[in-house]
Amino acid sequence: MARGRKASARKAPRRWLLRLAALAMLLALAFAAWLWWDMREWRPDEALYPEQGAMVPANGADIKFATLKAIGAQFVYLPLMDELATRGGMSFSERFQRARAAGLQVGVMLDFDPCAPADRQSGAFAQMVPRDPALLPPAIALNRLADGCTPKVSDAAVESELMTLINQIEMHSGKQVILKLRPAFQERHKTATALARDLWLVRDRARPDYAGRPWLLWSANSQLASEASEEPIEWVVVQK
């Protein structure tokens, strides 16, 4: 009987540890679910960031621009899209016209391809984006590294083509570009230090600091759910 009581006593702490571990796991899952749900509609305080807007998905998804304005967007950035890739959805030109008709300030985002020549990319931009002083400064998204390029492209070549692209787009638009800089690109190329251009940084909910200097635009919620689109949009604020 004594042996039985000792064995039972040894098992009791183990059962409590298992129960505590299970409780901790449930709390973590509950917190993750709450955070996911909260982030669906979270936006920074308008008292801190009076100017707020959005960047819409880079596909042919239908966007209700009047609704976007009604929920608080003052401006919108439109990704430059291949018209053939929209597959019957809303084209870039349609988005452009509807965004302006809704009374939103409009800017255009070009996704930099480190594997492609700058001339080809700036040519597509110039062909689709009008010279219009009313447009917001153009933005260049620095998302991709050259690791997958065939043939291989050196970091020095990427940086040279990027500078060429910047100069060509600025010549077309008459305005300095904004660089939408991802952490991986900054870590590889130190772009924030090398180029004196306004920055657009990305980090859900928490203020970004990976560039090492002040930013102008912040994508504060990359997956905002709203009545303006069936797909999540990227919510952006301006720092004054």
trRosetta pair geometry for C-beta under 8 A, 3 or more apart (Angstrom, degrees):
i j d omega theta_ij theta_ji phi_ij phi_ji
1 4 5.6 -55 -154 33 35 115
1 5 6.6 33 152 -19 67 103
2 5 5.8 -54 -151 35 33 109
2 6 6.5 32 152 -18 65 106
3 6 5.7 -57 -149 37 33 111
3 7 6.3 33 154 -19 67 106
4 7 5.8 -55 -148 36 30 110
4 8 6.3 29 154 -18 64 107
5 8 5.7 -55 -148 38 32 112
5 9 6.3 35 152 -23 65 106
6 9 5.6 -52 -147 34 31 113
6 10 6.6 32 153 -20 63 103
7 10 5.8 -54 -152 34 32 110
7 11 6.6 28 152 -18 65 107
8 11 5.8 -57 -150 36 33 110
8 12 6.7 48 151 -38 64 97
9 12 5.8 -39 -153 11 34 118
10 13 7.2 -56 -171 29 36 100
10 14 7.4 28 143 -10 63 112
11 14 5.5 -64 -159 40 46 115
11 15 6.2 47 149 -26 77 102
12 15 5.8 -54 -151 31 32 110
12 16 6.7 28 154 -16 65 104
13 16 5.6 -56 -151 37 37 112
13 17 6.3 38 152 -21 68 104
14 17 5.6 -53 -149 35 33 112
14 18 6.4 33 153 -18 65 104
15 18 5.7 -55 -151 36 32 111
15 19 6.3 32 151 -19 65 106
16 19 5.6 -53 -146 37 33 112
16 20 6.2 33 155 -19 66 105
17 20 5.7 -53 -146 37 31 110
17 21 6.3 32 154 -19 64 106
18 21 5.7 -54 -147 37 31 112
18 22 6.3 31 154 -18 65 106
19 22 5.7 -54 -147 37 31 111
19 23 6.3 32 153 -20 65 106
20 23 5.6 -53 -146 37 32 112
20 24 6.3 34 154 -21 65 105
21 24 5.7 -52 -147 35 30 112
21 25 6.4 32 153 -20 63 105
22 25 5.7 -54 -150 35 32 112
22 26 6.5 32 152 -19 65 105
23 26 5.7 -54 -149 36 33 111
23 27 6.4 32 153 -18 66 105
24 27 5.7 -54 -148 37 32 111
24 28 6.3 33 153 -20 65 106
25 28 5.7 -53 -148 36 31 112
25 29 6.4 31 154 -17 65 105
26 29 5.7 -55 -148 38 31 110
26 30 6.2 32 153 -20 65 107
27 30 5.6 -54 -145 37 31 112
27 31 6.3 31 155 -19 65 105
28 31 5.8 -54 -147 36 30 110
28 32 6.3 31 154 -19 64 106
29 32 5.7 -54 -147 37 31 111
29 33 6.3 32 154 -19 65 106
30 33 5.7 -55 -148 37 30 111
30 34 6.3 30 153 -18 65 105
31 34 5.6 -53 -146 37 32 110
31 35 6.1 32 155 -20 66 106
32 35 5.7 -53 -144 37 30 111
32 36 6.3 32 155 -20 63 105
33 36 5.8 -52 -148 35 30 112
33 37 6.4 26 155 -15 64 108
34 37 5.8 -61 -150 40 30 108
34 38 6.0 28 155 -19 68 110
35 38 5.7 -54 -140 39 29 110
35 39 6.1 29 159 -20 64 109
36 39 6.0 -58 -147 36 25 109
36 40 7.1 43 150 -38 58 94
37 40 5.8 -39 -164 5 36 118
38 41 7.3 -88 -172 49 36 79
38 42 5.6 43 148 -49 77 118
39 42 5.2 -50 -123 20 38 120
39 204 6.5 18 -144 -178 131 125
39 205 6.8 -77 -109 -55 103 117
39 221 6.2 175 -171 -138 82 107
39 223 6.5 46 134 70 108 104
40 223 7.0 -56 -109 119 52 95
40 224 7.1 101 177 -146 38 38
40 225 4.2 -10 -177 17 94 120
40 232 7.9 -108 -140 -108 68 113
41 224 7.0 80 -115 -152 29 78
41 225 6.2 -54 -67 60 70 88
41 226 7.6 119 -116 -77 76 73
42 205 6.7 12 116 -96 147 94
42 220 8.0 -112 119 132 94 103
42 221 5.6 167 82 -89 83 140
42 224 7.7 -123 59 -107 53 88
43 46 7.9 27 120 -53 114 80
43 52 6.7 59 -180 -160 125 152
43 72 7.2 117 136 84 169 152
43 220 6.9 94 -147 90 52 129
43 221 6.4 -88 -93 5 57 139
43 224 7.0 43 -73 -116 93 133
43 235 5.5 -110 -113 169 94 157
43 237 8.0 132 -175 -59 87 115
44 48 6.1 -92 161 74 107 115
44 49 4.8 42 108 25 128 134
44 52 7.3 -174 60 -100 96 124
44 218 7.9 53 -26 90 151 125
44 220 5.1 -67 -30 -174 109 174
44 237 5.2 -38 46 -42 137 158
45 48 4.5 71 78 12 101 104
45 49 6.8 117 77 22 55 83
46 49 6.5 -79 -127 73 33 64
46 50 5.9 62 178 -111 76 45
46 52 6.6 -82 -107 -14 84 132
46 72 7.1 -114 -86 -155 128 131
47 50 7.6 19 -131 -70 16 76
49 52 5.9 86 123 -69 106 94
49 218 8.0 -97 -115 50 150 118
49 237 3.8 5 172 -171 150 133
49 238 6.6 144 -164 54 94 53
49 239 7.1 -50 -113 -84 99 55
50 240 7.8 9 35 -20 100 132
51 74 5.9 -83 -149 49 71 143
51 75 7.5 19 -180 6 99 115
51 237 6.8 124 90 -163 65 63
51 238 3.8 -14 87 37 120 125
51 240 7.5 110 16 -51 118 102
52 72 5.6 1 82 141 126 104
52 73 6.5 -96 114 -109 79 46
52 74 6.4 104 62 10 50 96
52 235 7.0 -4 -175 -177 106 94
52 236 7.0 154 -161 86 59 50
52 237 5.0 -26 -106 -103 79 77
52 238 7.4 -136 -74 8 36 80
53 73 4.7 77 -134 -156 53 86
53 74 5.4 -83 -74 56 94 64
53 75 3.7 -43 -98 65 154 73
53 76 5.7 -150 -179 -71 109 42
53 77 7.3 99 125 -11 125 80
53 104 7.6 118 -137 -161 111 111
53 105 7.5 -72 -102 63 146 98
53 235 7.9 162 93 -158 32 54
53 236 5.2 -25 74 69 77 99
53 237 7.8 153 25 -90 63 33
53 238 7.7 46 9 -31 102 98
54 68 6.0 -103 30 -162 144 121
54 73 4.9 -46 -3 -112 103 136
54 75 7.9 179 29 93 54 55
54 76 5.3 -11 67 -116 82 82
54 77 7.5 -145 106 29 44 72
54 224 7.5 -107 -119 56 112 139
54 228 7.7 145 34 94 175 156
54 233 4.9 12 -169 149 127 129
54 234 6.3 134 -164 75 69 56
54 235 5.7 -36 -102 -106 79 48
54 236 6.1 161 -101 17 20 91
55 76 7.1 141 -97 -167 34 64
55 77 4.3 -22 -105 66 89 104
55 78 7.8 -170 -149 -70 69 20
55 79 7.0 76 179 -43 102 88
55 109 6.4 32 -142 -19 124 151
55 219 7.0 -44 20 -105 124 114
55 233 7.0 169 76 -178 44 85
55 234 4.3 -16 58 66 94 116
55 236 5.9 69 -17 -28 92 130
56 61 7.4 -153 170 73 104 107
56 63 5.1 -31 -133 -88 145 150
56 76 6.4 24 -24 -172 102 115
56 77 7.6 -167 12 82 70 56
56 78 6.3 -2 40 -112 110 62
56 79 7.1 -125 76 6 72 90
56 95 6.9 -151 67 -154 152 137
56 229 6.9 159 -140 -73 97 153
56 233 5.6 -39 -112 -128 54 107
56 234 7.7 -136 -64 27 13 84
57 61 5.0 40 63 27 129 134
57 79 7.6 -60 140 17 26 131
57 229 7.2 158 2 174 110 152
57 231 5.0 -6 -27 104 153 137
57 232 7.5 101 -64 76 113 56
57 233 6.7 -104 -32 -103 78 62
58 79 3.8 -49 -101 86 92 162
58 81 6.0 167 -168 -89 73 100
58 111 7.1 28 -121 -36 157 137
59 81 7.2 139 -108 -124 18 139
59 85 7.5 -100 -130 129 67 98
59 86 6.7 137 178 -122 55 65
59 89 6.5 36 144 66 78 163
59 231 7.7 48 53 25 119 170
60 81 7.5 154 -67 159 67 161
60 85 7.8 -174 -34 111 103 64
60 86 3.2 107 -72 -164 119 90
60 87 6.1 -148 15 51 147 69
60 88 6.9 116 138 77 163 43
60 89 1.9 123 136 75 120 130
60 90 5.2 152 -170 40 71 53
60 91 7.0 -7 -121 -71 99 38
61 89 6.2 -13 -44 -168 21 143
61 90 7.0 -39 86 31 27 109
61 229 6.0 59 139 -161 124 112
61 230 6.5 -140 -162 53 112 91
61 231 4.7 -67 -133 17 163 128
62 89 6.9 -131 -50 -162 67 92
62 90 5.4 122 -101 -26 54 126
62 229 7.1 172 90 -129 57 73
62 230 7.1 51 56 6 91 105
63 68 6.7 8 173 -39 101 134
63 90 6.7 -122 15 66 81 162
63 95 6.3 52 39 -126 126 99
63 98 7.4 148 82 99 93 134
63 99 7.8 7 102 -73 131 92
63 228 6.2 13 -163 157 74 91
63 229 5.2 -19 -112 -86 69 107
63 233 7.8 86 -123 -88 111 128
64 67 3.9 33 114 19 116 119
64 68 6.5 160 94 -22 63 83
64 227 7.0 -46 60 129 140 76
64 228 4.9 -139 63 -147 87 56
64 229 6.9 -160 19 -61 78 55
65 68 5.1 -45 -146 31 39 119
65 69 6.6 40 155 -17 66 98
65 76 6.9 -90 -133 -12 102 162
65 95 7.9 135 -59 -158 126 65
65 98 5.0 153 8 134 136 93
65 99 4.8 -155 -128 -102 150 53
65 101 7.4 103 80 66 137 82
65 102 3.7 -153 119 -10 107 157
65 104 6.0 -110 -178 -1 111 134
65 228 7.4 68 -90 -157 22 111
66 69 5.8 -52 -154 35 33 110
66 70 6.4 36 147 -23 64 107
66 102 4.5 -145 -73 -127 59 109
67 70 5.3 -53 -146 35 36 116
67 71 6.5 26 159 -14 68 104
67 226 7.4 159 136 142 110 108
67 227 5.2 -112 -180 103 139 96
67 228 4.3 -175 99 -95 107 74
68 71 6.4 -62 -151 37 27 102
68 73 4.6 -24 155 34 87 141
68 76 6.5 40 135 -77 149 130
68 102 7.1 59 55 143 98 158
68 104 7.0 -2 96 -73 116 145
68 226 7.4 93 -104 113 64 145
68 228 4.1 83 -70 -134 75 149
68 229 7.8 35 -74 -27 105 96
68 233 7.6 20 -117 20 114 179
69 72 8.0 -179 -177 41 30 13
69 73 5.5 -86 -94 69 40 86
69 74 7.6 79 -132 -96 79 30
69 102 5.3 -179 -15 155 133 111
69 103 6.1 67 -120 71 163 97
69 104 5.6 -137 -77 -68 109 97
71 226 5.7 -139 39 -155 177 134
71 227 7.1 156 -54 41 133 94
71 228 6.4 -110 15 -36 133 117
73 76 6.1 44 162 -66 136 89
73 104 6.4 0 121 -120 105 122
73 228 7.9 38 0 -79 136 167
74 104 7.0 146 160 -138 28 74
74 105 6.4 17 140 18 75 108
75 104 5.9 130 -127 -180 29 89
75 105 3.9 -35 -108 69 94 101
75 106 7.2 -169 -160 -67 78 24
75 107 6.7 33 171 -2 117 102
75 136 6.2 76 -162 -59 135 147
76 99 5.2 -121 63 -146 135 130
76 104 4.9 25 4 152 105 145
76 105 7.4 156 21 79 58 55
76 106 6.0 -15 68 -111 83 64
76 107 7.5 -170 97 33 41 72
77 106 7.8 129 -102 -166 33 51
77 107 4.5 -30 -106 78 80 98
77 108 6.9 158 -160 -99 75 9
77 109 4.9 65 162 -34 116 110
77 136 7.3 -86 -90 73 82 141
77 139 6.1 -7 -144 23 141 137
77 236 7.1 31 8 13 117 160
78 92 6.5 122 152 -150 126 81
78 95 5.2 146 -132 121 133 128
78 96 6.2 -119 36 -79 172 72
78 99 6.6 -132 -55 -17 123 158
78 106 6.6 0 -6 -163 112 98
78 107 7.3 172 19 86 70 46
78 108 5.6 -31 66 -111 87 64
78 109 6.8 -172 84 19 33 85
79 108 7.9 98 -134 -165 11 63
79 109 4.9 -42 -101 73 56 108
79 111 6.6 20 -154 -33 107 105
79 141 7.9 -11 -119 -13 98 142
80 92 6.4 32 -144 -126 47 148
80 108 5.8 57 -60 179 93 106
80 109 6.5 -147 -6 84 78 50
80 110 5.0 5 18 -97 134 67
80 111 7.3 -147 54 7 90 77
80 124 6.9 118 155 128 136 107
80 125 6.2 -62 -106 -102 165 73
80 128 6.2 128 -145 80 104 143
80 129 7.1 -63 -99 -47 117 113
81 85 6.3 -129 176 66 94 110
81 86 6.1 73 140 -62 137 101
81 91 7.4 -159 80 -162 122 53
81 92 4.7 -178 43 -61 94 107
82 85 4.0 70 78 0 104 114
82 86 7.6 -168 91 -24 60 75
83 86 6.2 -41 -161 7 40 114
83 91 5.3 20 -133 -142 91 112
83 92 6.4 -91 -82 14 81 101
83 93 7.8 9 -101 -1 119 100
86 89 4.4 -121 173 55 93 91
86 90 6.8 -117 -169 68 137 34
86 91 5.5 -158 28 -96 166 58
86 92 7.8 -149 -54 -26 138 70
90 94 4.8 -126 -167 90 81 129
90 95 5.6 99 140 -58 115 87
90 98 7.8 -49 -163 15 133 144
91 94 4.7 98 53 7 77 103
91 95 7.0 -139 96 -4 41 87
92 95 5.7 -57 -151 37 31 111
92 96 6.2 36 152 -25 66 106
92 128 6.1 11 107 -177 145 133
93 96 5.4 -50 -147 33 33 117
93 97 6.4 29 157 -16 65 105
93 128 7.4 -122 -66 -159 87 92
94 97 6.0 -57 -148 38 30 107
94 98 6.1 21 159 -12 66 112
95 98 6.0 -64 -142 43 27 105
95 99 6.0 29 161 -23 66 110
96 99 6.1 -57 -147 33 22 109
96 100 6.7 15 158 -11 59 109
96 106 6.5 95 -145 -176 68 154
97 100 6.1 -63 -153 40 29 107
97 101 6.2 29 153 -21 66 110
98 101 5.4 -52 -142 37 34 114
98 102 6.4 35 156 -21 65 105
99 102 5.9 -58 -153 34 30 110
99 104 4.9 -70 179 63 82 122
99 106 5.0 109 114 -93 128 117
100 103 7.8 62 177 -60 35 18
100 104 7.0 -98 -88 58 28 73
100 106 5.7 -52 -69 -20 82 139
105 136 5.6 87 152 -52 107 110
106 135 6.0 -56 89 -128 82 76
106 136 6.4 -156 98 6 31 99
107 135 6.2 115 -105 176 53 86
107 136 3.2 -59 -71 70 106 118
107 137 6.5 2 -129 65 126 42
107 138 6.6 171 -171 -105 92 34
107 139 6.2 65 145 -8 125 103
108 125 7.4 140 123 -147 135 93
108 129 5.0 -111 18 -107 171 133
108 135 7.0 -14 -4 -171 96 133
108 138 5.5 -24 69 -123 87 86
108 139 7.3 -171 95 32 42 76
109 138 7.6 158 -91 -171 30 68
109 139 4.5 -24 -107 76 76 107
109 140 7.5 158 -159 -93 63 18
109 141 5.6 48 177 -33 109 107
109 180 6.8 10 -141 -5 116 146
110 121 6.6 108 175 172 131 106
110 124 8.0 135 -130 88 117 105
110 125 5.4 -32 -83 -88 140 121
110 138 6.8 19 -2 173 105 114
110 139 7.2 175 25 91 65 54
110 140 5.3 -23 70 -112 94 68
110 141 6.9 -160 92 16 40 81
110 165 7.9 -149 109 172 142 124
110 169 7.0 -135 17 -103 149 148
111 140 8.0 138 -107 -165 13 57
111 141 4.6 -26 -111 61 62 119
111 143 6.3 -26 -152 20 97 122
111 144 7.7 64 168 -2 98 112
112 121 7.1 47 -128 -165 56 162
112 140 5.3 51 -48 177 109 102
112 141 6.2 -160 8 76 80 55
112 142 5.5 1 39 -96 133 59
112 143 7.4 157 52 24 81 72
112 144 7.2 -155 91 43 75 93
112 162 6.3 27 -155 -113 147 94
112 165 6.7 135 -120 99 103 166
113 116 4.1 34 98 19 122 113
113 121 6.3 -177 34 -84 98 127
113 144 6.8 5 -124 60 46 141
114 144 5.8 -146 6 103 104 96
114 145 6.6 -28 23 180 157 23
114 146 4.0 -109 126 -76 134 89
114 149 6.4 -98 106 -58 91 130
114 153 6.1 179 147 88 93 147
114 158 4.6 -4 -150 -126 111 110
114 161 7.3 131 -144 72 55 133
114 162 7.7 -20 -106 -58 80 101
115 146 6.3 147 -67 -134 70 80
115 148 7.4 -56 -62 90 135 75
115 149 3.9 -179 -105 -115 99 101
115 150 7.6 13 -146 30 130 47
115 153 6.1 -162 -110 -11 54 142
116 120 5.3 -95 167 71 110 130
116 121 5.8 117 106 -49 120 103
117 120 4.9 94 69 3 89 102
117 121 7.3 -167 96 -2 50 88
117 161 6.6 -133 -147 -135 41 124
118 121 5.8 -65 -152 42 37 108
118 122 5.9 26 159 -13 75 111
118 161 4.5 -174 -43 -168 102 78
118 162 7.4 -162 -92 -70 117 16
118 164 3.9 144 66 95 170 112
118 165 3.9 -135 -142 -61 104 80
118 168 6.4 146 152 9 109 138
119 122 6.1 -59 -138 43 27 103
119 123 6.0 34 158 -27 63 110
119 164 7.7 -42 -48 141 66 128
119 168 7.4 169 -105 -89 49 166
120 123 5.7 -55 -149 32 25 115
120 124 6.8 25 155 -18 61 102
121 124 6.0 -52 -154 32 32 108
121 125 6.6 32 149 -17 63 106
121 165 5.7 -8 83 -122 126 122
122 125 5.4 -52 -149 37 39 116
122 126 6.1 37 154 -19 70 105
122 164 7.9 -109 -24 131 138 83
122 165 5.6 -169 -55 -138 104 67
122 168 3.7 -4 -139 115 162 138
122 169 5.6 -131 -123 -58 97 74
122 172 7.1 170 -175 -17 99 136
123 126 5.9 -55 -144 38 30 108
123 127 6.2 32 156 -23 64 108
124 127 5.8 -55 -146 34 29 113
124 128 6.4 2 164 0 64 114
125 128 6.6 -79 -149 46 23 92
125 129 5.5 -22 177 18 68 122
125 138 7.4 59 -167 -151 133 151
125 169 5.7 -22 113 -109 161 99
125 172 6.7 142 113 69 107 161
126 129 6.8 -64 -110 52 20 85
126 168 7.8 -81 -44 156 120 101
126 172 4.9 -127 -99 -121 96 148
129 135 7.5 78 -177 -126 106 170
129 138 7.2 67 160 -98 166 123
129 172 7.4 88 85 135 109 129
129 173 7.4 -21 125 -85 129 98
130 135 7.7 160 75 -38 81 135
131 172 6.5 -126 -88 173 93 68
131 173 7.0 -167 -123 -115 67 35
131 174 7.0 80 -157 -9 96 113
132 135 4.7 91 84 -19 98 103
133 174 6.7 -43 -96 80 79 141
135 138 7.5 24 133 -60 125 73
135 173 7.0 -94 82 -150 128 106
135 175 7.8 -146 90 13 91 143
137 173 7.3 104 -146 137 52 143
137 175 4.4 -135 -113 137 80 131
137 176 6.1 -14 -145 77 133 59
137 177 6.4 160 164 -127 102 26
137 178 5.3 105 106 -23 119 98
137 198 7.4 82 91 45 157 134
138 169 5.4 -115 85 164 151 122
138 170 7.9 -142 46 -79 117 52
138 173 5.0 -150 -13 -56 118 165
138 175 6.8 140 8 77 77 106
138 177 5.2 -43 84 -115 86 84
138 178 7.3 -170 99 24 38 77
139 177 6.5 130 -113 -172 25 84
139 178 4.4 -32 -105 71 83 97
139 179 7.4 168 -158 -87 72 13
139 180 5.3 53 171 -27 116 108
139 200 6.1 7 -143 1 128 153
139 217 8.0 -43 -106 38 137 155
140 162 7.7 136 143 -155 151 91
140 165 6.9 115 -121 123 148 121
140 166 6.8 -90 -8 -90 156 79
140 169 7.0 160 -62 36 115 165
140 177 5.3 23 -7 171 104 140
140 178 7.5 172 22 81 64 48
140 179 5.8 -22 65 -114 93 61
140 180 6.7 -163 89 23 39 82
141 180 4.4 -26 -107 71 62 123
141 182 7.9 46 -180 -28 79 102
142 162 7.6 33 -104 -130 113 137
142 179 6.0 11 -10 -175 121 95
142 180 6.4 173 19 82 70 60
142 181 5.1 3 54 -112 122 56
142 182 6.0 -145 98 16 74 83
142 185 4.2 174 141 141 107 168
142 186 7.9 105 105 -49 132 67
142 189 7.9 -102 -177 46 139 140
142 191 6.4 2 149 -15 177 173
143 180 7.8 -4 -51 107 84 103
143 182 5.2 80 -117 -17 50 141
143 185 7.0 -87 -97 -36 6 132
144 185 7.7 42 56 -77 22 114
145 148 7.9 100 88 6 76 80
145 184 6.2 -85 -43 136 117 116
145 185 6.6 -164 -74 -92 78 70
145 188 5.9 114 -116 -18 116 169
146 149 4.7 -23 -171 -9 81 127
146 152 7.6 92 144 -167 107 60
146 153 4.3 -100 -171 73 139 108
146 154 7.7 7 97 73 154 7
146 155 7.2 -171 36 -86 131 51
146 157 7.8 112 -123 77 171 99
146 158 5.0 -131 -35 -73 137 130
149 152 5.9 109 87 -131 96 31
149 153 4.3 -6 87 5 162 105
153 157 5.0 -120 -172 84 85 129
153 158 5.8 101 135 -58 116 86
154 157 4.6 99 56 4 81 101
154 158 7.1 -138 98 -5 46 84
155 158 5.5 -50 -150 33 36 115
155 159 6.4 32 154 -17 67 106
155 188 6.7 -146 -123 162 121 101
155 189 6.5 -173 -166 -96 105 84
156 159 5.9 -57 -149 38 31 109
156 160 6.3 31 152 -20 64 108
157 160 5.6 -54 -145 37 32 113
157 161 6.2 29 158 -15 67 106
158 161 6.1 -60 -148 39 27 106
158 162 6.2 29 154 -21 64 109
158 189 6.9 -106 103 -93 121 132
159 162 5.6 -51 -144 35 30 114
159 163 6.5 32 156 -19 62 104
159 189 5.9 166 -83 -149 103 117
159 194 7.2 -51 -150 142 125 162
160 163 5.9 -55 -152 34 30 109
160 164 6.5 31 151 -17 64 105
161 164 5.5 -52 -149 37 35 114
161 165 6.2 38 152 -22 67 104
162 165 5.6 -53 -148 36 32 113
162 166 6.4 36 153 -22 65 103
162 191 7.9 -74 137 -118 159 118
163 166 5.6 -48 -148 32 33 114
163 167 6.5 32 154 -17 64 104
163 195 7.6 -160 -96 -97 86 118
164 167 5.9 -58 -152 37 31 110
164 168 6.3 26 154 -17 66 109
165 168 5.8 -59 -147 38 30 109
165 169 6.2 22 160 -13 67 109
166 169 6.2 -62 -146 40 26 104
166 170 6.1 22 159 -15 64 112
166 177 5.5 -121 -140 25 84 138
166 195 7.4 -163 -80 -147 170 139
166 197 7.3 -117 -146 -63 137 151
167 170 5.9 -60 -144 40 27 109
167 171 6.3 30 156 -23 63 107
168 171 5.7 -53 -149 32 30 112
168 172 6.6 26 153 -16 63 105
169 172 5.7 -54 -149 37 35 110
169 173 6.0 11 161 -2 70 113
169 177 5.7 52 96 -69 126 125
170 173 6.2 -63 -132 50 28 95
170 174 7.5 128 176 -54 57 5
170 175 6.7 -120 -138 81 72 34
170 176 5.9 9 -120 -109 121 39
170 177 5.9 -98 -67 -24 92 89
171 174 7.9 22 -176 -67 21 46
173 177 7.8 106 46 -75 144 76
176 197 6.0 -167 167 -130 111 90
176 198 7.1 110 114 6 117 97
177 197 5.9 -6 80 -157 75 142
178 197 6.7 174 -122 156 29 105
178 198 4.7 -42 -116 86 83 103
178 199 7.2 144 -169 -117 80 6
178 200 5.2 69 150 -28 113 112
178 216 6.4 -102 -132 65 120 135
178 217 6.5 52 175 9 145 126
179 191 6.4 -149 160 145 154 130
179 192 7.9 -165 88 -87 136 63
179 195 6.6 94 -36 95 155 135
179 197 5.0 95 -13 94 108 126
179 198 7.2 163 21 85 73 49
179 199 5.7 -33 70 -113 89 59
179 200 6.6 -170 91 24 38 83
180 199 8.0 119 -101 -172 27 56
180 200 4.0 -35 -99 79 70 118
180 201 7.9 -180 -152 -70 56 21
180 202 7.2 54 -177 -38 92 109
180 217 7.6 -44 -99 81 85 124
180 219 7.9 52 -150 -23 111 123
181 185 5.9 -132 -159 80 72 117
181 186 5.3 74 165 -60 117 105
181 191 5.7 -163 -121 78 127 131
181 192 6.3 122 151 -61 176 94
181 199 5.6 -42 14 -149 122 100
181 200 6.9 138 11 64 69 60
181 201 6.2 -27 64 -95 88 67
181 211 6.1 88 86 -94 142 114
182 185 4.9 85 61 11 84 105
182 186 7.0 -156 91 -6 41 90
182 202 6.3 -18 -104 38 68 126
183 186 5.7 -62 -147 40 31 111
183 187 6.1 31 158 -22 68 107
183 210 4.8 -34 -110 145 94 165
184 187 5.7 -52 -146 34 30 112
184 188 6.4 23 157 -14 64 108
185 188 5.9 -59 -147 40 30 106
185 189 5.9 -21 173 24 69 113
185 191 6.3 1 135 -6 97 134
186 189 6.9 -77 -125 57 19 77
186 190 6.8 60 -175 -102 59 25
186 191 5.7 -93 -107 33 62 94
186 192 5.8 17 -134 -10 112 106
186 210 6.0 128 76 132 153 103
186 211 6.0 -114 -128 -104 150 63
187 190 8.0 11 -161 -62 12 59
187 210 8.0 -48 -54 174 87 118
189 194 7.0 -77 150 17 85 143
190 193 4.7 -32 165 40 98 115
190 194 5.6 100 106 -25 85 104
191 194 5.6 -65 -134 44 32 106
191 195 5.5 -18 -177 22 73 113
192 195 7.4 -62 -115 53 14 78
192 199 6.0 13 -115 -87 100 140
192 211 3.9 152 -96 -167 159 93
192 212 5.8 145 101 48 139 93
192 213 5.7 175 165 31 117 106
193 212 6.9 -1 -61 75 95 136
193 213 7.9 140 -80 -12 59 126
198 215 7.6 88 180 -164 72 51
198 216 4.1 6 -174 -9 115 142
198 217 7.6 74 147 -1 111 89
199 211 5.4 57 -167 -129 167 171
199 213 7.3 128 -1 84 143 92
199 214 7.6 162 41 112 116 46
199 215 4.2 -83 89 -122 104 80
199 216 6.1 144 58 14 50 81
199 217 7.5 -145 112 41 48 72
200 215 6.7 119 -101 -172 18 112
200 216 6.6 -45 -74 68 65 88
200 217 3.9 -7 -117 69 88 112
200 218 7.4 -160 -159 -68 59 26
200 219 7.1 60 166 -24 94 92
200 236 7.6 -14 -155 -145 112 125
201 208 3.8 -148 136 83 132 150
201 210 7.0 155 -147 46 128 90
201 211 5.9 -116 -82 -23 127 122
201 215 4.6 -79 0 -107 112 161
201 217 7.4 164 23 90 55 61
201 218 5.7 -12 67 -112 84 70
201 219 7.3 -138 105 24 41 79
202 208 6.6 74 60 -67 23 151
202 218 7.6 157 -90 -162 30 54
202 219 4.3 -4 -115 54 78 119
202 222 6.8 51 -165 -72 109 117
203 206 5.3 -62 135 74 121 80
203 207 7.1 50 73 141 127 11
203 208 4.0 151 3 -76 124 93
203 210 7.8 137 -56 -3 129 112
203 218 7.5 -44 40 -164 80 98
203 219 7.6 124 20 78 36 77
203 220 7.6 -7 78 -121 59 44
204 220 7.0 80 -138 167 37 41
204 221 5.9 65 -135 -114 81 46
204 222 5.7 -77 -76 8 100 95
204 223 7.6 -3 -108 17 130 92
205 220 6.7 87 -75 180 22 79
205 221 7.0 60 -58 -83 63 78
207 218 6.9 -42 -135 -138 65 154
208 211 7.2 58 132 -4 107 95
208 215 6.6 29 76 -5 108 155
208 218 6.2 180 17 -131 106 101
209 212 7.7 74 165 -69 68 33
211 215 6.2 114 31 -68 147 101
214 239 7.1 -142 -178 108 101 141
215 218 6.1 102 104 -68 134 85
215 239 6.2 87 89 28 72 138
216 238 6.6 -21 166 -147 72 75
216 239 6.1 -150 -150 50 26 89
217 236 5.5 0 -173 -175 107 114
217 237 7.3 157 -153 79 59 38
217 238 6.1 -31 -99 -101 68 59
217 239 7.5 -153 -74 9 20 85
218 236 6.7 155 78 -154 42 64
218 237 5.3 -18 60 59 95 86
218 239 6.5 67 -14 -33 112 108
219 222 5.9 52 151 -79 118 79
219 234 5.1 -26 -146 176 116 112
219 235 7.1 120 -157 74 61 46
219 236 5.3 -34 -94 -95 60 81
220 235 5.7 -53 60 97 87 97
220 236 7.1 146 8 -114 81 27
220 237 5.6 22 -16 5 128 110
221 224 4.6 83 113 -60 121 95
221 234 7.3 174 93 -154 55 47
221 235 4.3 18 55 39 98 115
222 232 7.4 58 131 134 54 128
222 234 5.2 -10 -134 -116 53 90
222 235 8.0 -115 -64 27 21 69
223 232 4.1 -18 -157 -178 58 160
223 234 7.9 8 -48 -92 30 59
224 232 5.8 133 56 -164 38 86
224 233 5.3 -41 66 67 99 74
224 234 7.0 136 14 -115 102 12
224 235 4.4 76 -33 -32 147 112
225 232 5.7 -52 -74 -102 60 83
226 229 6.5 50 69 32 87 76
226 233 6.5 -39 28 25 116 115
228 233 6.6 -20 84 -13 118 146
229 232 7.4 149 93 -103 117 2
229 233 5.4 109 33 -46 141 108
